[in-house]
Amino acid sequence: MRHSVAILVLLCQFAFPVRGFCKQTKSDAGRATATVVRVTPNPDDPDDRIVLIEVEVEGFGSTFFVPDCKTSQGGTHEFCLARLLRSDGKKWHIAKPVYGVVMGIETSAPWTPIEIVQSHPTRFRFAYSTAIFGLRAGEPLRIAFDSWVSPHSIRDWKKRKVQVTSTFNNPISQ
């Protein structure tokens, strides 16, 4: 089951995101602010940097839920479904890898619904590799992540809403 969900997510994000069952509805239910927390060298590639982003999510108006895939107790939550966005100057698009890599993780961690409410910021982590995406220093980026209106509707792809963070600049090139 996990493999089929991962394949569906990858197909929706990269192959045909506008088809019926992959349709994404953008939501204005909350505010998400992205901040660069840390940049570290990739131990497997001296030319690559791993950028850690903290996303502060806060609802306004209506409550919504974001799944958390954190595997350890305490600390900041981790997105189950999130993707890096880059701009071509006119529109924002999902950042695609520059060479043949499969993006995503397989985890046995359950999707724990985190309630996002007004005036209670909740923090999530997101990390990316500058080399995999061929990013330039200072390039404007955003993070899109999925949310649902109830904890029971999580994984119902027809009911998901897409939240988008504020723009942040990539701190370093590959």
ABEGO torsion letter per residue (X at the ends): XAAAAAAAAAAAAAABAABAAABBBBBAABBBBBBBABBBBBAABAABBBBBBBBBBBBBGBBBBBBBABABBEEBBBBABBBBBBBAGABBBBBBBABBBBBEBBBABBBBBBBBBBGBBBBBBBBBBAAAAGBBBGBBBBBBBBBBABAAABGBAAABBBBBBBBBBBABBX
